[in-house]
Amino acid sequence: MRISVLFFGLAHDATGFAQESIELPEKARLNELAKQYQQRFPRLAEIASSLALAVNQAVVEPTCELHEGDEVAFLPPVSGGVEEDFIQITREVIPTARLVKQLKAPEDGATVVFEGIVRNHSGRRETLYLEYEAYEPMALRAMQEIGREAKQKFLVDHIGMIHRTGRLEIGETSVSIVVTSAHRGEAFEACRYAIDELKRRVPIWKKEYFKDGSVWAEGEAQTPSAEPSHSLLLTREGSRRRGGSVAPAHPQGLKL
């Protein structure tokens, strides 16, 4: 299989080029590719501990399996701190600790992290695993909007949000939010705002699998109105409420 490999900053200097296309055996893993380059370029091996590895624009674990057409990037730390927040949707394991390290800057006095974890039950039913589905272009735009709003409302330095799609096992992280700020109060408030708005507005859906079947998780229905009095909400009991009245829930509009 053929993949593209990109090198930035110090990694670019270590190899002497910015990108190349390389042939790999099927089911090759990211750490195997990294080792191959470290053997070719000893300077790259020297700085390997400070590099992040991204596949298709998402930072992933080194054991990630590669596929035909993937784009791999060797990413050094950004000089002087983080220049951009990260907003991502990925099918790979979320490396929260690495993302925290990526986002922190010297001026930050607090870092707040939220992780959504796949639990082993829903009510009294035993959950086997979950599947997440997203309308990715719309979801990314919504997440970017939420990030901008959080920074404006709470004056935090940086915010990162990453959500997984596909099948997730019990104990795995489905969503991670990282907020950095000079002070803890703003960081806590911005993190809470971000996860609440993500669950309310971002088009990501969760399907729960049990021994006796599966079900799409209920959530709040989408609405174009910004006014709470005109909004269409799906209650915990699965009913829709508009203007104080309750109507049977429609099967569409269910989300995380």
N, C-alpha and C positions, 0 to 999 in steps of 0.2 A: 504494500500500500504506500501511497505517496502523501506526505504532509509538508506544510510550510513551517519554517522555523524563523523567528524574528529575534533580534538581539538589540537591546537598548542600553545606553549609558556605558557603564563599566563593562558590561557583557559584550557590547559592540566593540569596545577597545580590545578586549581579550581575544576575540576571534578575528578581528580585522575586517569584518563585513556585517552588514545590517540584516541580511536575510538570505536564505537558500531553501531549495526544495530537496527533500531527502526521501529515499526509499527505505521502508522498514518492513519487517515481517509482520504478518497478521497477529493481532492481539498483543503487540508490543506495548509496554507501559512507559509512562512518562519518566520514571526514574532510570529506566534502561536507556532512554534517549539522552537524558542528562549525563549519565555516566559515559556514554559514547563521546559526547562533546568534551567532557572533562579530560578524557584520555587524549583527544586530539589537541586540546588547548590547555596546557597545564595552568596558565593564568586563570582560566575559568574555574578550575578546580580550587584554586586558592580563595576565590571569592564566593564559592558555592553556598556557604552558610548564610550569606546575606542576600541571596537571590530568591525571589518568588517565581514560581512557575505558573503560567496561565495557559489554559486551553480554550480556544474560541472565546477569548476576552473575559474569561472567568478564572480567578485564582483557584486551584484545585490541589488535592493531595498528590504527592509524588507517585503513588501507586495507581493513579488514574490510567485506565486502558485507552489507548489511542485508536482512532478510526480513520479510514480513507478520507482525505480532504481536510483533516483537522489543521488548525493553525496554533502552533505552540510559540509562546513568548517567554524569554528570559528577562525578568524585570528586577533591576537593582533598586535599592531604596531611593526615594526622591530626595535630592539635596535640599536641605533647609526645611524639611517637613513635607506634608502632603499638599499637593496643588489642587487635587480634585477629589471629591467624594466618590465612593463607589456605589453604584446602583446596578444590581445584577440579578439575573435569573439563570439557574444552572441545574443540570441533571446530576452533577457530581456531589460528593460529600462536601459540606460547608466547613472550611478550615477557620473557624472563628478566631482562634488564638493568633493565627497568622494575619488575619484581617485587622485585628486590634493593633498589632505591631505596625502594620502598614499605615494605619490611620493616625496614630498618636504623633504629637508634635511637642517640641520643648516648651511651648507656651501653655500647654494644657495642664490643669491641676486635677482634672477628673476625667475618668472614662467609665461610661455606663454601658453595659452589654445586656441585651435581651436575647434569649434563645427560645424558640418554640420547639418543644420536644414531642415526638410521637409517643403517646402513652398507651398502655396495654388494655384500656377499657374505654367504653363510651356508655355512661350510665351504668347499668348492670350487665352489659354485654362485653364479652372479651374481644378485644380488637386483635386481629392477626397482623394486619399491615395497612398502610394507607397509600393512595395514589393521588397525586396532585396534577391538575391540568391548568394551563394558563393561556390566555390570549396575549402572547408575549409583547408585541409592539405596544398595545394599549396599556398593558400592565407596567411596562418600563416607564412610559410617559407619566402614568399615575404616581408611580414611586418617586420619580424625579420631582413632580409637583409637591408631593408630601415632604420630601427632603428640603426643598426650598422654603416651604411654609414653616417647617420646624426651625430652620435656622433664623428666619425672620422673627418668629414669635418669641423664641427663647434665647436668642443671641449666643448660640453655641458655635464652636469653631468648625467642626466637621461632623458629618453624619454618613453612615454607610448602611445600606439595606441589601440583603441577598436572600432570595427565596429559592427553594428547590422545587423541581417538578419530577414527575415519574413516580416510581415505587419507592416508598420509604419503610424501613423496618422499625420495630419498637425500639425506642431509645435514640433514634437518629434525630438530628436537627433539621427541622423543616424551614425555619426562617431565623435569620440572625440580624439584629440591629445594633450598631455600635455608634455611640455619640461621645464626642470629646468636647470639653469646655474648660474654661478657666476655673469654674466653680461647679460643685456637685448638684446644686439645686436645679440649675438650668438643664444640666445633662439628664437628670432623672425625668424632668417634665417633658423634655423633647423626646426622650426615648418612649415614654408612655404615649405621647401624642402620635408618634410615628407608627407604633404597632396598632393602636386603635384605629387610625385612619387607613392603614394598610388593609386591615380586616374588613373595614366598611366599604372601601372604594376600589380596591385593586381587583381586577377580574382574574382571580385564581380560585379554583374549585377543588374541594377535597372529597374523595370517595373513601369510605371506611369499609373494610372487609372483615366479616365475622365468620364463624363456623357455619352459621345458618343463612348466609347471604351477604349482601352489601347494600350500602345506601350512600347517596350524596348528602354531605353535611349541609344543614340549613344555616342561612345567615341573613344578612340584610340585602334587600333587593336594590338594584341600581335605580337612581333617579336623577334627572337632569336639574332638578331644583336644588338651590342651596338653602332654602328656607325650611326649617324643621316642620313648620305647620303645614307645609304642602308636600312633604316628603312621603315616600312609600316605604314602610319598614316592615320587615318580617320578624315577628316576635319569636321568643324562645319556644312557644307552644306551636309554632308553625302557622300562625294566622297573620293576615295582613291588616295593618291599621292605617286608616286614612281619615284625617280630620276627626278623630275620636271614635269612629265606628270600626268594627271588626268584620272582615270578610274572609271566606275560606282562602287558604294560600294557593297560589298558582305554582305549578312545578318548575317554571322557569324562574331565573333570578336567584337561584340558590348558590351560595359561594362560601368561601372559608369563614 
